[in-house]
Amino acid sequence: MERANGSRPAGCGVALALDFWPLCDTWGIVVQAVAGVGLVICVVLMLALLLWSACASRRRNSVLAALMLFLMATAGIFALPYSFLIALSPQTCPVRVFAFGVLFSVAFGALLARGLSLLGVSLARGWREVCVTAALALVQVIIATEWLLVVLVQDKRTCQFSQPEFAMLQIYVMVLLATALVTALGFLRYTCVTYSYRDSGQVHGQNKVQASLLVLTLLLSVCVWLVWITLLTYGNRAMGRSPLWDDPVISVALTANGWVLLLGHGFTQVRFMCKHNARTKDPPLDFTGWTSSRTPPAAPPDLKTGTDNEGFQTDTDARRGNDVAWSGIFMRELSAEKDYSIPRPTTTNINEPYDEYYGHRV
């Protein structure tokens, strides 16, 4: 960070302006390296998803588009620390005011829309998940644009802001973050206390893992935001480090939150999509050797026809109606001339059944 005595960092050239000194300072180089690695990984993931989308089914294109939007916002978050490493100027001020809130609103809006989609809310299913994310981010776009128009056009002032004012511009983003966390906690509770027989055990376990990672990502984001807002509005001033530490605190917070989003949601969603694609490409089950339910069973090799046992003989007409004694049991053969049907009750008076009961005609 910029040194209190105003000395030039060792890595800065003589011709480099004072506004760019943090870029060649030790802490600035570390922030640039860590943020640069995250930015490169986001770009590589987006290119890989674009190539993979060519062979993906249309059913997964909506999830792919939502993930691409999230990765674009995360890549922007990794690129934003460079505007805070350079000193505040009329050129960097609009970028800080506009891009900071908009990028985080897209990222947290995507997490909120994903949580609603996992909960089964019809408003955030399919392509509507992308629309919900864009609509949530549009609110922060309006807020930042209105502030810039009021300051630069209406009041005709230079783009400057105090640290509490910058924190207040992110109130809507903090509301999105809190709402996304509540939604993720609700989905985690749903996966832990309920079980749907429509889903297999593997799908239920995957939903529980997604809910846990979503809650962890949002909880870590909340911690990052609490730390940088506290330091920016109170901590640096209380320690006598304001304004020297203000921009470095935001740069470190951006880099840390970017890695939280990338590791907690970006990588995991790509992995879940790859596993889903691998399951759909599994070879069909081999039913060789199975018999169909419609196929009659094969006859046993040595089937007795009854002729081998003389005790079993075909009944003839001469034996019917005669008594047969077999092994001490007396049986009588049924005669074909007799009627063995069960008698049914019949009514004697069909026309007026109650005349005999009352003794007269009603």
The 8 nearest C-alpha neighbors of each residue, nearest first, counted from 0:
[[1, 21, 2, 26, 247, 24, 27, 244],
 [0, 2, 21, 243, 3, 20, 5, 24],
 [1, 3, 5, 4, 0, 6, 243, 7],
 [2, 4, 5, 1, 243, 6, 0, 240],
 [3, 5, 2, 6, 1, 7, 8, 243],
 [6, 4, 2, 3, 7, 1, 8, 17],
 [7, 5, 4, 2, 8, 3, 1, 9],
 [6, 8, 9, 5, 11, 20, 2, 17],
 [9, 7, 10, 24, 11, 6, 20, 23],
 [8, 10, 11, 7, 24, 23, 12, 25],
 [9, 11, 23, 8, 24, 12, 25, 7],
 [12, 10, 23, 8, 9, 20, 15, 13],
 [11, 13, 15, 14, 10, 9, 7, 8],
 [12, 14, 15, 11, 16, 7, 10, 17],
 [13, 15, 12, 16, 11, 17, 19, 20],
 [16, 14, 12, 13, 11, 17, 19, 20],
 [17, 15, 18, 19, 14, 20, 13, 12],
 [16, 18, 20, 19, 15, 7, 86, 21],
 [19, 17, 86, 16, 85, 20, 21, 87],
 [20, 18, 85, 17, 21, 22, 16, 15],
 [19, 21, 22, 17, 23, 18, 11, 24],
 [22, 20, 24, 27, 23, 19, 0, 84],
 [21, 23, 27, 20, 19, 24, 28, 84],
 [24, 22, 10, 11, 21, 20, 28, 27],
 [23, 25, 21, 27, 8, 26, 22, 28],
 [26, 24, 28, 27, 29, 23, 0, 21],
 [27, 25, 29, 28, 24, 0, 30, 21],
 [26, 28, 22, 30, 24, 21, 25, 29],
 [27, 29, 31, 25, 26, 30, 23, 32],
 [28, 30, 26, 32, 27, 31, 33, 25],
 [31, 29, 27, 33, 32, 28, 34, 26],
 [30, 32, 28, 34, 29, 33, 35, 27],
 [33, 31, 35, 29, 30, 34, 28, 36],
 [34, 32, 30, 36, 35, 31, 29, 37],
 [33, 35, 77, 37, 31, 36, 32, 254],
 [34, 36, 38, 32, 37, 33, 31, 39],
 [37, 35, 39, 33, 38, 34, 32, 40],
 [36, 38, 40, 34, 35, 39, 41, 77],
 [37, 39, 35, 74, 41, 36, 77, 40],
 [40, 38, 42, 36, 41, 37, 43, 35],
 [39, 41, 43, 37, 42, 38, 44, 36],
 [42, 40, 44, 38, 39, 43, 74, 70],
 [41, 43, 45, 39, 40, 44, 46, 38],
 [44, 42, 40, 46, 45, 41, 47, 39],
 [45, 43, 47, 41, 42, 46, 48, 40],
 [44, 46, 48, 42, 47, 43, 49, 41],
 [45, 47, 49, 43, 48, 44, 42, 50],
 [48, 46, 44, 50, 49, 45, 51, 43],
 [49, 47, 51, 45, 50, 46, 52, 44],
 [48, 50, 46, 52, 47, 51, 45, 53],
 [51, 49, 47, 48, 52, 53, 46, 54],
 [50, 52, 48, 53, 49, 54, 47, 55],
 [51, 53, 55, 49, 54, 50, 48, 60],
 [54, 52, 51, 50, 55, 49, 56, 48],
 [55, 53, 52, 51, 56, 50, 57, 49],
 [56, 54, 52, 53, 51, 57, 59, 60],
 [57, 55, 58, 59, 54, 60, 52, 53],
 [56, 58, 60, 59, 55, 61, 52, 54],
 [57, 59, 56, 60, 61, 55, 125, 62],
 [60, 58, 57, 62, 61, 56, 63, 55],
 [59, 61, 63, 57, 62, 58, 64, 56],
 [60, 62, 126, 64, 125, 63, 59, 65],
 [63, 61, 65, 59, 64, 60, 66, 125],
 [62, 64, 60, 66, 61, 65, 67, 59],
 [65, 63, 67, 61, 66, 62, 60, 68],
 [64, 66, 68, 62, 129, 67, 63, 61],
 [67, 65, 69, 63, 68, 64, 70, 62],
 [66, 68, 64, 70, 69, 65, 63, 71],
 [69, 67, 71, 65, 66, 70, 64, 72],
 [68, 70, 66, 72, 67, 106, 71, 109],
 [71, 69, 73, 67, 72, 68, 74, 41],
 [72, 70, 74, 68, 69, 73, 67, 75],
 [71, 73, 75, 102, 69, 70, 74, 106],
 [74, 72, 70, 76, 75, 71, 257, 69],
 [75, 73, 38, 71, 77, 76, 72, 41],
 [76, 74, 78, 72, 73, 77, 79, 71],
 [75, 77, 73, 79, 74, 78, 257, 253],
 [76, 78, 34, 74, 75, 38, 79, 254],
 [79, 77, 75, 76, 80, 81, 74, 38],
 [78, 80, 76, 81, 77, 82, 75, 83],
 [81, 79, 250, 83, 82, 78, 84, 253],
 [80, 82, 84, 83, 79, 78, 85, 31],
 [83, 81, 80, 85, 84, 79, 91, 95],
 [84, 82, 80, 85, 81, 246, 250, 86],
 [85, 83, 81, 82, 21, 80, 22, 86],
 [84, 86, 83, 19, 82, 18, 81, 87],
 [85, 87, 18, 88, 84, 83, 19, 91],
 [86, 88, 91, 92, 85, 89, 83, 90],
 [87, 89, 90, 91, 92, 86, 158, 159],
 [90, 88, 92, 158, 91, 157, 87, 93],
 [89, 91, 88, 92, 93, 94, 87, 158],
 [92, 90, 94, 88, 93, 89, 87, 82],
 [91, 93, 95, 94, 89, 90, 88, 158],
 [94, 92, 96, 95, 91, 97, 90, 158],
 [95, 93, 91, 97, 92, 98, 96, 82],
 [94, 96, 92, 93, 99, 97, 98, 91],
 [95, 97, 93, 94, 99, 98, 92, 143],
 [96, 98, 143, 94, 95, 99, 93, 100],
 [97, 99, 101, 94, 100, 95, 102, 96],
 [100, 98, 95, 102, 101, 97, 96, 103],
 [99, 101, 103, 102, 98, 104, 169, 97],
 [100, 102, 104, 98, 103, 99, 139, 140],
 [103, 101, 72, 105, 104, 100, 99, 98],
 [102, 104, 106, 100, 105, 101, 107, 99],
 [103, 105, 136, 101, 107, 172, 102, 106],
 [106, 104, 108, 136, 102, 103, 107, 109],
 [107, 105, 103, 109, 69, 108, 104, 72],
 [106, 108, 110, 104, 109, 105, 176, 103],
 [107, 109, 132, 111, 105, 110, 106, 104],
 [110, 108, 112, 132, 106, 107, 111, 105],
 [111, 109, 107, 113, 108, 112, 114, 179],
 [112, 110, 179, 108, 114, 113, 109, 107],
 [113, 111, 109, 115, 114, 110, 128, 123],
 [114, 112, 116, 110, 111, 115, 109, 117],
 [113, 115, 111, 117, 116, 112, 183, 182],
 [116, 114, 118, 112, 113, 117, 120, 123],
 [117, 115, 123, 113, 119, 124, 118, 114],
 [116, 118, 114, 119, 115, 113, 186, 120],
 [119, 117, 115, 116, 120, 186, 114, 189],
 [118, 120, 116, 117, 121, 115, 124, 123],
 [121, 119, 122, 115, 116, 118, 123, 124],
 [120, 122, 124, 123, 119, 116, 127, 115],
 [121, 123, 120, 124, 127, 128, 116, 131],
 [124, 122, 128, 127, 116, 121, 120, 112],
 [125, 123, 116, 121, 127, 128, 122, 126],
 [126, 124, 61, 127, 128, 123, 62, 129],
 [125, 127, 61, 128, 129, 124, 130, 62],
 [126, 128, 130, 123, 125, 129, 124, 131],
 [127, 129, 123, 131, 126, 130, 124, 112],
 [130, 128, 132, 65, 127, 131, 126, 133],
 [129, 131, 127, 133, 132, 128, 134, 126],
 [132, 130, 134, 128, 129, 133, 127, 135],
 [133, 131, 108, 109, 129, 135, 130, 134],
 [132, 134, 130, 136, 131, 135, 137, 129],
 [135, 133, 137, 131, 136, 132, 130, 138],
 [136, 134, 132, 137, 133, 138, 108, 131],
 [135, 137, 104, 105, 133, 138, 134, 139],
 [138, 136, 140, 134, 135, 139, 133, 141],
 [137, 139, 141, 140, 136, 135, 142, 134],
 [140, 138, 142, 141, 137, 136, 101, 143],
 [141, 139, 137, 143, 138, 142, 101, 144],
 [140, 142, 144, 138, 139, 143, 145, 137],
 [141, 143, 139, 145, 140, 144, 146, 138],
 [144, 142, 146, 97, 140, 145, 141, 139],
 [145, 143, 141, 147, 146, 142, 140, 148],
 [144, 146, 148, 142, 143, 147, 141, 149],
 [147, 145, 143, 149, 144, 148, 150, 142],
 [146, 148, 144, 150, 145, 149, 151, 143],
 [149, 147, 152, 145, 151, 146, 150, 144],
 [148, 150, 153, 146, 147, 152, 151, 154],
 [151, 149, 154, 147, 148, 156, 152, 153],
 [150, 152, 155, 156, 148, 147, 149, 154],
 [153, 151, 155, 148, 149, 154, 150, 147],
 [152, 154, 149, 155, 150, 151, 148, 156],
 [153, 155, 150, 156, 152, 149, 151, 148],
 [156, 154, 151, 152, 153, 150, 157, 149],
 [157, 155, 151, 154, 150, 158, 152, 159],
 [156, 158, 159, 151, 89, 155, 150, 154],
 [157, 159, 89, 92, 156, 151, 150, 160],
 [160, 158, 157, 92, 161, 89, 156, 87],
 [161, 159, 164, 165, 162, 158, 163, 92],
 [160, 162, 164, 163, 165, 159, 166, 232],
 [161, 163, 165, 164, 232, 231, 166, 160],
 [164, 162, 166, 165, 232, 161, 167, 231],
 [165, 163, 167, 161, 162, 166, 160, 168],
 [164, 166, 162, 168, 163, 167, 161, 160],
 [165, 167, 163, 164, 168, 169, 162, 228],
 [168, 166, 164, 169, 170, 165, 163, 171],
 [167, 169, 165, 166, 170, 164, 143, 171],
 [168, 170, 172, 167, 166, 171, 100, 173],
 [171, 169, 173, 172, 167, 168, 174, 166],
 [170, 172, 174, 173, 169, 175, 139, 168],
 [173, 171, 175, 169, 174, 170, 104, 176],
 [172, 174, 176, 170, 175, 171, 177, 169],
 [175, 173, 171, 177, 172, 176, 178, 170],
 [176, 174, 172, 178, 173, 177, 179, 107],
 [175, 177, 173, 179, 174, 178, 107, 172],
 [176, 178, 180, 174, 179, 175, 173, 181],
 [179, 177, 175, 181, 180, 176, 174, 182],
 [178, 180, 111, 182, 176, 177, 181, 175],
 [179, 181, 183, 177, 178, 182, 217, 184],
 [182, 180, 184, 178, 183, 179, 185, 177],
 [183, 181, 185, 179, 180, 184, 114, 178],
 [182, 184, 186, 180, 185, 181, 214, 114],
 [185, 183, 187, 181, 186, 182, 180, 188],
 [186, 184, 182, 188, 183, 187, 189, 181],
 [185, 187, 189, 183, 188, 184, 118, 210],
 [188, 186, 210, 184, 190, 189, 185, 183],
 [187, 189, 191, 185, 186, 190, 192, 184],
 [188, 190, 186, 187, 191, 192, 193, 185],
 [189, 191, 187, 188, 207, 193, 192, 186],
 [190, 192, 188, 189, 193, 187, 207, 194],
 [193, 191, 189, 190, 188, 194, 187, 186],
 [194, 192, 189, 190, 191, 195, 188, 203],
 [193, 195, 196, 190, 192, 203, 191, 198],
 [194, 196, 197, 198, 193, 203, 199, 190],
 [197, 195, 198, 194, 199, 200, 203, 193],
 [196, 198, 195, 199, 194, 203, 200, 202],
 [199, 197, 196, 195, 202, 203, 200, 201],
 [198, 200, 202, 201, 203, 197, 196, 195],
 [199, 201, 203, 202, 204, 198, 205, 196],
 [200, 202, 204, 199, 203, 205, 198, 206],
 [203, 201, 205, 199, 204, 200, 198, 206],
 [204, 202, 200, 206, 205, 201, 199, 207],
 [205, 203, 207, 201, 206, 202, 200, 208],
 [204, 206, 202, 208, 207, 203, 201, 209],
 [207, 205, 209, 203, 204, 208, 210, 202],
 [206, 208, 204, 210, 205, 209, 190, 211],
 [209, 207, 205, 211, 206, 210, 212, 204],
 [210, 208, 206, 212, 207, 211, 213, 205],
 [209, 211, 187, 213, 207, 208, 212, 206],
 [212, 210, 208, 214, 213, 209, 215, 207],
 [213, 211, 215, 209, 214, 210, 263, 216],
 [212, 214, 210, 216, 211, 215, 209, 183],
 [213, 215, 211, 217, 212, 183, 216, 218],
 [216, 214, 212, 218, 213, 217, 211, 219],
 [217, 215, 263, 213, 219, 214, 218, 212],
 [216, 218, 220, 214, 219, 215, 180, 221],
 [219, 217, 221, 215, 220, 216, 214, 222],
 [218, 220, 222, 216, 221, 217, 215, 223],
 [221, 219, 217, 223, 222, 218, 256, 224],
 [220, 222, 218, 224, 219, 223, 225, 217],
 [221, 223, 219, 225, 220, 224, 226, 218],
 [224, 222, 220, 226, 221, 225, 219, 252],
 [223, 225, 221, 227, 226, 222, 228, 220],
 [226, 224, 222, 228, 223, 227, 229, 221],
 [225, 227, 223, 229, 224, 228, 230, 222],
 [228, 226, 230, 224, 229, 225, 231, 248],
 [227, 229, 231, 225, 230, 226, 224, 232],
 [230, 228, 226, 227, 232, 231, 233, 234],
 [231, 229, 234, 227, 235, 233, 228, 232],
 [230, 232, 228, 229, 227, 245, 233, 235],
 [231, 233, 229, 163, 230, 228, 162, 234],
 [234, 232, 230, 236, 229, 235, 231, 237],
 [235, 233, 230, 237, 236, 229, 238, 231],
 [236, 234, 240, 241, 238, 230, 237, 233],
 [235, 237, 241, 239, 238, 234, 233, 240],
 [236, 238, 234, 235, 239, 233, 240, 241],
 [239, 237, 235, 236, 240, 234, 241, 233],
 [238, 240, 236, 237, 241, 235, 234, 242],
 [241, 239, 235, 238, 243, 244, 236, 242],
 [242, 240, 236, 235, 243, 244, 239, 245],
 [241, 243, 245, 244, 240, 235, 236, 246],
 [244, 242, 241, 240, 245, 1, 0, 246],
 [243, 245, 247, 242, 241, 240, 246, 248],
 [246, 244, 242, 248, 247, 243, 231, 241],
 [245, 247, 249, 248, 83, 244, 250, 84],
 [248, 246, 250, 244, 249, 245, 251, 0],
 [249, 247, 251, 245, 246, 250, 244, 252],
 [248, 250, 252, 246, 247, 251, 253, 227],
 [251, 249, 80, 247, 253, 252, 248, 83],
 [250, 252, 254, 248, 253, 249, 255, 247],
 [253, 251, 249, 255, 250, 254, 256, 248],
 [254, 252, 250, 256, 251, 255, 257, 249],
 [253, 255, 257, 251, 252, 34, 256, 77],
 [256, 254, 252, 258, 257, 253, 251, 259],
 [257, 255, 259, 253, 258, 254, 252, 220],
 [256, 258, 254, 260, 255, 259, 73, 77],
 [257, 259, 261, 255, 260, 256, 262, 254],
 [260, 258, 256, 257, 262, 261, 263, 216],
 [259, 261, 257, 263, 258, 264, 262, 256],
 [260, 262, 265, 258, 259, 263, 264, 257],
 [263, 261, 266, 259, 260, 264, 258, 265],
 [264, 262, 216, 260, 259, 261, 212, 265],
 [263, 265, 267, 260, 261, 262, 266, 268],
 [266, 264, 261, 268, 267, 262, 263, 269],
 [267, 265, 269, 262, 268, 264, 261, 270],
 [266, 268, 270, 264, 269, 265, 271, 263],
 [269, 267, 271, 270, 265, 266, 264, 272],
 [268, 270, 272, 266, 267, 271, 273, 265],
 [269, 271, 267, 273, 268, 272, 274, 266],
 [272, 270, 268, 274, 273, 269, 275, 267],
 [271, 273, 275, 269, 270, 274, 268, 276],
 [272, 274, 276, 270, 275, 271, 277, 269],
 [275, 273, 277, 271, 276, 272, 270, 278],
 [276, 274, 272, 278, 277, 273, 271, 279],
 [275, 277, 273, 279, 274, 278, 272, 280],
 [276, 278, 274, 280, 275, 279, 273, 281],
 [279, 277, 275, 281, 280, 276, 274, 273],
 [278, 280, 276, 277, 281, 275, 282, 274],
 [281, 279, 277, 278, 282, 276, 275, 283],
 [280, 282, 278, 279, 283, 277, 284, 276],
 [283, 281, 280, 284, 279, 285, 278, 277],
 [284, 282, 285, 281, 280, 286, 279, 278],
 [283, 285, 286, 282, 281, 287, 289, 280],
 [286, 284, 287, 283, 282, 288, 289, 281],
 [285, 287, 289, 288, 284, 290, 283, 291],
 [288, 286, 289, 285, 290, 284, 291, 283],
 [287, 289, 286, 290, 285, 291, 284, 294],
 [288, 290, 286, 287, 291, 285, 292, 294],
 [291, 289, 288, 292, 294, 293, 287, 286],
 [290, 292, 293, 294, 289, 295, 288, 296],
 [291, 293, 294, 290, 295, 296, 289, 297],
 [292, 294, 291, 295, 290, 296, 289, 297],
 [293, 295, 291, 292, 296, 290, 297, 289],
 [296, 294, 293, 297, 292, 291, 298, 290],
 [297, 295, 294, 298, 290, 299, 293, 292],
 [296, 298, 295, 299, 300, 294, 290, 302],
 [299, 297, 300, 296, 302, 301, 295, 303],
 [300, 298, 301, 302, 297, 296, 303, 304],
 [299, 301, 302, 298, 297, 303, 296, 304],
 [302, 300, 299, 303, 298, 304, 297, 305],
 [303, 301, 299, 300, 304, 298, 305, 307],
 [302, 304, 305, 301, 307, 306, 308, 299],
 [305, 303, 306, 302, 307, 308, 301, 311],
 [306, 304, 307, 303, 308, 311, 312, 309],
 [307, 305, 308, 304, 309, 311, 312, 303],
 [306, 308, 305, 309, 304, 303, 311, 310],
 [309, 307, 310, 306, 305, 311, 312, 304],
 [308, 310, 311, 307, 312, 306, 305, 313],
 [311, 309, 308, 312, 305, 306, 307, 325],
 [312, 310, 309, 308, 305, 313, 306, 307],
 [311, 313, 310, 314, 309, 306, 305, 308],
 [312, 314, 315, 311, 305, 306, 310, 316],
 [315, 313, 312, 318, 316, 319, 317, 311],
 [316, 314, 317, 318, 313, 319, 312, 320],
 [315, 317, 318, 319, 314, 320, 335, 334],
 [316, 318, 315, 319, 314, 320, 321, 334],
 [319, 317, 316, 315, 321, 320, 314, 332],
 [320, 318, 332, 316, 321, 334, 317, 333],
 [319, 321, 334, 332, 333, 318, 331, 322],
 [322, 320, 319, 332, 318, 331, 323, 333],
 [321, 323, 331, 330, 332, 324, 320, 329],
 [322, 324, 330, 331, 329, 321, 325, 332],
 [325, 323, 329, 328, 330, 327, 322, 326],
 [324, 326, 328, 327, 323, 329, 330, 310],
 [325, 327, 328, 324, 329, 323, 330, 310],
 [326, 328, 325, 324, 329, 330, 323, 322],
 [329, 327, 325, 326, 324, 330, 323, 331],
 [328, 330, 324, 323, 327, 325, 331, 322],
 [331, 329, 323, 322, 324, 328, 332, 325],
 [332, 330, 322, 323, 321, 333, 320, 329],
 [331, 333, 320, 319, 321, 322, 334, 330],
 [334, 332, 320, 319, 331, 335, 321, 337],
 [333, 335, 320, 336, 319, 337, 332, 321],
 [334, 336, 337, 333, 319, 320, 338, 316],
 [337, 335, 334, 338, 333, 320, 339, 319],
 [336, 338, 335, 334, 339, 333, 340, 320],
 [339, 337, 340, 336, 335, 334, 341, 333],
 [338, 340, 337, 341, 342, 333, 335, 334],
 [339, 341, 338, 342, 343, 337, 335, 336],
 [340, 342, 343, 339, 338, 344, 337, 345],
 [343, 341, 340, 344, 339, 345, 338, 346],
 [342, 344, 345, 341, 340, 346, 339, 347],
 [345, 343, 342, 346, 347, 341, 348, 349],
 [346, 344, 343, 347, 349, 342, 348, 352],
 [347, 345, 348, 349, 344, 352, 350, 343],
 [346, 348, 349, 345, 352, 350, 351, 344],
 [349, 347, 352, 346, 350, 351, 353, 354],
 [348, 350, 351, 352, 347, 346, 345, 353],
 [349, 351, 348, 352, 347, 353, 354, 346],
 [352, 350, 353, 354, 349, 348, 360, 355],
 [351, 353, 348, 354, 349, 350, 355, 347],
 [352, 354, 356, 355, 351, 357, 360, 348],
 [355, 353, 360, 356, 359, 357, 358, 351],
 [354, 356, 358, 353, 357, 359, 352, 360],
 [357, 355, 353, 354, 358, 359, 352, 360],
 [358, 356, 359, 354, 355, 353, 360, 361],
 [357, 359, 355, 356, 354, 360, 353, 361],
 [358, 360, 354, 357, 361, 355, 356, 353],
 [361, 359, 354, 358, 357, 353, 351, 355],
 [360, 359, 354, 357, 353, 351, 358, 355]]
